Amino acid sequence: MPKNTLSKRGKKALHTELRADLEVFFNAANDLFDIETNPGGQFPVSMAENNLSWPGLRERIEQSISFKAMPKWVSNYTGMGGNEDFLEAVANFMSVHLTGCAIEPNRINTSAGATAVLELSSWILCGAGDVVAIPAPSYPVYSQDFGNKSALTRHDILTFENLERNDGLSNLTIKDLKKANAAINKSGKKLKLLVLTTPDNPTGCIYTQEQLSEISEWCIKKKIHLLINELYGLSMIHTNHPDIKEDYKEEITFTSFAQLMKKKKSDYLHMSYGLSKDLGISGLRVGVIHSYNEKFLKAYANLNAPHLVSNLTQWALTDVLSDRDFMSHYIIKNQARLTSNYALVIKFLKENKIPYLPARGSLFVWIDLSKYMRGNSKKSEHKLWQDLYEATGILLTPGTGFGHKKTGQFRFVVSFLQKEVLNEGLKKMADFLTLGK
Ligand SMILES: Cc1ncc(COP(=O)(O)O)c(C=O)c1O
């Protein structure tokens, strides 16, 4: 038997895990705490999933699948950006609920999840060895999304270095971008893509329209593609909730980048979206790319065959997404549940004097547990993560891989567990942190 039959890139893939903590997450998710039936169970708060509103959505999806006759196109090949009816439903859904401006179906393509969208977009817009700049701390899997196949190098632009309080707004400036660009040029590489996530993973911060407009102009001038990832665009936290409102100086509503794109109509501006987070259906695999760059969209469709959303999913969701009343109600209820869970976590953080970044959206709180570490190395961060999990069942995401420098930072997902279960987990975490239990 030959020792290794893989190509060079196959061998690299063999050693590039998507996430190092996947197995421990699945173990914890299969052993969930239940006060009656599994009081010794686990509290995974490490996976960016929202389980809070699934029962109602499941019922609505089941209704579509059970009572509607399946059209013939479901069993055939369809458009390479998605089926026509699906594209129309997705574009309308985005226009009505997310962007506040009309998105034309011919200016979007759909793929199996945001991951596919990011990978394919970067493959088309950049060349191997080019650089993608991302404000840090950021979603760690961006390294794989842009690195695995597109072979881009990731450059982290440090923001929130000292977890300074900032009202849930990104503190990225043009000065930061100029500095990053100069450093990349100096290294002999080219900055080809800037990716901003709003609301952000893991900080939950958002970008204002003024900030995005300035950044867009800079990117257009420098011929750098700007991709705004709005995957959490409908997962907004109500900042006027009485338990959290003191964290925010003013109420700022999230405004989609689509509005600026419509005004500027530049070939360098793009927006990604998907249903994994806002609808809590990461398993159905729906991602969207929106752009005014017609050549980009055409190239994308030409390469999209391996990434298409299954027609069965497209059909089932066409009906659900087009049900405007249902979706409006769903979004309102989902944001109320998200806010309520978020407020519970913030109350716990305040009671225990744990520093955190106030979020305006997303499913997360970015917290600083460094005062509970022995030492300040990655090893002591890992030890705290492990000890906390072993003692309480609380499974956080350690900050390693988020591209920032400080140790002792963790991401807390507020939407994975139902509120009552989350509350039990927080009590155990408080005991562990104060008493070392
Ligand atoms: C910022 C960001 N982009 C992309 C993804 C991947 O999403 P999908 O499951 O739709 O591929 C995630 C998932 O956590 C994310 O947080």
The ligand as an SDF file (V2000), in Angstrom:
LIG
                    3D

 16 16  0  0  0  0  0  0  0  0999 V2000
  -19.0240   35.7250    9.6310 C   0  0  0  0  0  0  0  0  0  0  0  0
  -19.4010   34.3710    9.1150 C   0  0  0  0  0  0  0  0  0  0  0  0
  -19.2980   34.1240    7.7870 N   0  0  0  0  0  0  0  0  0  0  0  0
  -19.6100   32.9240    7.2860 C   0  0  0  0  0  0  0  0  0  0  0  0
  -20.0560   31.8870    8.0940 C   0  0  0  0  0  0  0  0  0  0  0  0
  -20.4060   30.5620    7.4840 C   0  0  0  0  0  0  0  0  0  0  0  0
  -21.8050   30.4820    7.2730 O   0  0  0  0  0  0  0  0  0  0  0  0
  -22.5000   29.2750    6.5190 P   0  0  0  0  0  0  0  0  0  0  0  0
  -22.8480   28.2580    7.5590 O   0  0  0  0  0  0  0  0  0  0  0  0
  -23.7370   29.8550    5.8930 O   0  0  0  0  0  0  0  0  0  0  0  0
  -21.5620   28.7230    5.5210 O   0  0  0  0  0  0  0  0  0  0  0  0
  -20.1680   32.0960    9.4780 C   0  0  0  0  0  0  0  0  0  0  0  0
  -20.5850   31.0240   10.3700 C   0  0  0  0  0  0  0  0  0  0  0  0
  -20.4000   31.0550   11.5800 O   0  0  0  0  0  0  0  0  0  0  0  0
  -19.8360   33.3820    9.9950 C   0  0  0  0  0  0  0  0  0  0  0  0
  -19.9340   33.6540   11.2990 O   0  0  0  0  0  0  0  0  0  0  0  0
  1  2  1  0
  2  3  1  0
  2 15  2  0
  3  4  2  0
  4  5  1  0
  5  6  1  0
  5 12  2  0
  6  7  1  0
  7  8  1  0
  8  9  2  0
  8 10  1  0
  8 11  1  0
 12 13  1  0
 12 15  1  0
 13 14  2  0
 15 16  1  0
M  END
$$$$
